Amino acid sequence: MVITYNEEDWIEPSILSIKDLVDEYIVMDSSTDKTPEIVERVKSEHGLNIKLRRIPPGNIVATRNEALKIALTDRSWSGMETSSSTTIKLRSLET
């Protein structure tokens, strides 16, 4: 998960630096530069699972919470060993 704002110089190397470590990227972007176009190009060229969301700038807490919700939506946890008493909760840190 990454929150970006006008990061066209580093977004491609950043994404590619972890491509063998993750199976999904979530990019929350408020950029006015070419960052979203670069993300889409890298996604296409490398066949990466990138969810790009365009968001208004300004509220990093709400943006992070939204990214966490996206990360947990439609997520298969079948590989996790959990007991029936295990609960995963997402708590908003907004005040």
Contacts in CASP RR format, 6 or more apart in sequence:
PFRMAT RR
TARGET T0000
AUTHOR 0000-0000-0000
METHOD contacts of the structure
MODEL  1
MVITYNEEDWIEPSILSIKDLVDEYIVMDSSTDKTPEIVERVKSEHGLNI
KLRRIPPGNIVATRNEALKIALTDRSWSGMETSSSTTIKLRSLET
1 25 0 8 1.000
1 26 0 8 1.000
1 27 0 8 1.000
1 28 0 8 1.000
1 64 0 8 1.000
1 67 0 8 1.000
1 68 0 8 1.000
1 71 0 8 1.000
2 14 0 8 1.000
2 25 0 8 1.000
2 26 0 8 1.000
2 27 0 8 1.000
2 28 0 8 1.000
3 28 0 8 1.000
3 29 0 8 1.000
3 30 0 8 1.000
3 60 0 8 1.000
3 63 0 8 1.000
3 64 0 8 1.000
3 67 0 8 1.000
4 11 0 8 1.000
4 27 0 8 1.000
4 28 0 8 1.000
4 29 0 8 1.000
4 30 0 8 1.000
4 31 0 8 1.000
4 35 0 8 1.000
5 29 0 8 1.000
5 30 0 8 1.000
5 31 0 8 1.000
5 35 0 8 1.000
5 57 0 8 1.000
6 31 0 8 1.000
6 32 0 8 1.000
6 33 0 8 1.000
6 35 0 8 1.000
7 14 0 8 1.000
7 31 0 8 1.000
7 33 0 8 1.000
7 35 0 8 1.000
8 31 0 8 1.000
8 33 0 8 1.000
8 34 0 8 1.000
8 35 0 8 1.000
8 38 0 8 1.000
11 27 0 8 1.000
11 35 0 8 1.000
11 38 0 8 1.000
11 39 0 8 1.000
11 42 0 8 1.000
12 38 0 8 1.000
12 42 0 8 1.000
15 25 0 8 1.000
15 39 0 8 1.000
15 42 0 8 1.000
15 48 0 8 1.000
15 50 0 8 1.000
16 42 0 8 1.000
16 46 0 8 1.000
19 46 0 8 1.000
19 48 0 8 1.000
23 49 0 8 1.000
24 49 0 8 1.000
24 50 0 8 1.000
24 51 0 8 1.000
24 71 0 8 1.000
25 48 0 8 1.000
25 49 0 8 1.000
25 50 0 8 1.000
25 51 0 8 1.000
26 50 0 8 1.000
26 51 0 8 1.000
26 53 0 8 1.000
26 67 0 8 1.000
26 70 0 8 1.000
26 71 0 8 1.000
27 39 0 8 1.000
27 50 0 8 1.000
27 51 0 8 1.000
27 52 0 8 1.000
27 53 0 8 1.000
28 53 0 8 1.000
28 55 0 8 1.000
28 63 0 8 1.000
28 64 0 8 1.000
28 66 0 8 1.000
28 67 0 8 1.000
29 35 0 8 1.000
29 36 0 8 1.000
29 39 0 8 1.000
29 52 0 8 1.000
29 53 0 8 1.000
29 54 0 8 1.000
29 55 0 8 1.000
30 54 0 8 1.000
30 55 0 8 1.000
30 56 0 8 1.000
30 57 0 8 1.000
30 58 0 8 1.000
30 63 0 8 1.000
36 52 0 8 1.000
36 54 0 8 1.000
39 50 0 8 1.000
39 52 0 8 1.000
40 52 0 8 1.000
42 48 0 8 1.000
42 50 0 8 1.000
43 50 0 8 1.000
43 52 0 8 1.000
51 70 0 8 1.000
53 66 0 8 1.000
53 67 0 8 1.000
53 70 0 8 1.000
55 63 0 8 1.000
55 66 0 8 1.000
61 93 0 8 1.000
61 94 0 8 1.000
62 94 0 8 1.000
65 90 0 8 1.000
65 92 0 8 1.000
65 93 0 8 1.000
65 94 0 8 1.000
68 90 0 8 1.000
69 90 0 8 1.000
72 88 0 8 1.000
72 90 0 8 1.000
77 88 0 8 1.000
END
